[in-house]
Amino acid sequence: MSYGDAREKILSAATRLFQLQGYYGTGLNQIIKESGAPKGSLYYHFPGGKEQLAIEAVNEMKEYIRQKITDCLDVSPDPAEGIQAFLKELSCQFSCTEDIEGLPVGLLAAETSLKSESLRKACDEAYKAWSLVFEEKLQLSGYSESHAKEAGIVINAMIEGGILLSLTAKDSTPLLHISSRIPALLKK
């Protein structure tokens, strides 16, 4: 295993575990075991330890989800249809909760925002990046800058809430209900 491979395997395992178990429920030994990387490589690639690893995991999730949102919004010139496509794709992940990947950073944000300023900032930047994608699509569709900005934040907050409800219910229905309300929310 090369150093680059070890780094990617550690980051991939950490990202998945943080998403499923949270920051405090995930130990470094578990990350090493799941990644298959030598323990020394964790500290070589992530000298800041668990916090650095979590920040990089949040950044990975931020980019992954930003791209997913962008891809779905590009499906249609109508922002409501694009947002609905993203919600429908996201809702498909709730058929088997063990296979959930690429979900937003709500668990990490809730656990760490009062204890780690660095992690709080990373989560905040992720939320802002996702809201911005919605905002830009709405502006391209003729919404005013202020309306698009507000709607982007509201949509992102609804999605985060829908994810929490879907996780606790082990059912995608909350996300599908949000999807059905998007056209009414975006009426000019």
N, C-alpha and C positions, 0 to 999 in steps of 0.2 A: 504494500500500500504506500503510495507516494504521499509526501507531505500535503499536497493540494487535495488529494483524495481524502486523506484523514480529516482535513479541515472541513471539507464539504459534508462528509459523513457525520461528523460531530454536530455541525450546524443543523443539518437536516433532522437528526435525531432529537436535538434540543428543541427545535421549532415545533416538531410534532408533539413532544412531551409537554412543553409549555402550553400548547393549545389545549391539550386534553386534561392535564393535571394541574396547571397553573405553575407559578414560580416556586412557591413554597412546597408544593407537592412533588416537585421534580428535583432529584439529587444528582450531583455530578457523577457519582458512581453508576447510576442508572443510565445517564447519557452515554458514558463511556461503554458500558456493557451493550447497549442497543446499537451504538455506532460501530462497534467492533474495532475501534481505534485504540492504540496504546495510550495509557493514562498520561504519559508525559507529553503526548501530542496536544492534549487539551490545553495544558498550561503554556505550551510553545505557541499555539495559534491564538489563544485567548488568555493572555497574561493577566487581564483584569478579572479572570475567574467567571463565576456564574453571572454576575451583573453584566459584564461585557458580552457574554454569550447571549443573554436575554435581549440586550439592546440590538445585537446583530440579528437575532431571530425576529424581533419586531420589524427591523428594516427589511428583512427578507419577505415577511408577510405583507408589509406595506406595499412593496413593489409587485408582488404576486397578485394581490387583490386589486391594486390600481390598474394593472394590465387586464385583469378579468373584467372589471367595470368598463374600461375603455373598449374592450372587444365587444361587449354586449351593447354598449351605447352606439357603436358603429354599425350595428345590425340594421338600424332604421334611422331616418332623419327625424322621426318623432321621438322626443326624449322619453315620453311616457312608455312607449313600446320598448325602448332600449333598457330602461330601468326595470320594466316587467321581465324582460329576458334575463337580466342579471338575477333578479329575485327568484325566478323559476329555476335557473341553473343552481343557485345557492341552495334552494329548498331541496333539490335532489340529494344533497349530501346527508340529509337527515334520515335516510332509509336505513343506514347502519352507522350508528354514532362512533363505532370504533374506527371507521374509515374516514372520519372528518379530517379534512386538511385545508389549509388556506383560509381558515375562518379568521375574522377580525380579532383584535387584541384585547377584547373586553375583559377576559379573565386576568390577564397580566396587568392591565390598567387598574382594575379594581383592587387587586392585591398589593400593588407596589406604589401607586401614585402618591401616597402619603409617607412612604418610607425611602424612596429613591427618586431624587430629582432627575437623574439621568434617564431612568426608565420612564418616568412621567413625561418627560420631554419627547422621548422616542415615540411613545403611544400617542401623544398629542399631535406630533408631526404626521403620524399615520392617518389619524382621523382627519386632519386638515387636508392631506393629499387626496383622500377619497372624496371628501366634500367638494374639493376643487374640480375633480373630474365631472361631477354632476353639474356644478356651477358653470363650467365652461360649455358643456353641452346645452344647457338651458340658454346661456347667452347667445350661442350660435343659432338658437331657434327663436330668437327675438325677445327673450325676457330681459328686463332691465337688469343692470348689474346688481342692484340691491335686492331685487326679488330673486334673482338667480342664486345669490350668495345665501340668502335666508333659506330658500328651498333646498339648496345643497346640504345645509346643516340639518334641516328637518328630515330629509330623506335618509341621510346617514344615521341619524339618531333613531329613526324608525327601524331601519335595518338592524342596528345593534340590539335594540329592544326585541325585535322579532327573532333574532338569533338566540337570545337568552330564553325567550318563551319556548322556542322550538327545541332548544336543548333540554329544558326542564320537562317538557311534555313528551320528548322523544318523538316529535311529530312536526312536520313542516307546515301545518295549517296556519300558524301565525304569520309566517312569511308569505304564504299565498293570500291571506287576507290583506296584508299590506300591499301586495302586488295589485290586487283588485281595486284598491283605493287610489293608486297613483294617478290615473287620469283625472279624477275629481280634484285631487290636491294640486295638480298642475294647470288647472283651468285658468286662463287669463282673465 
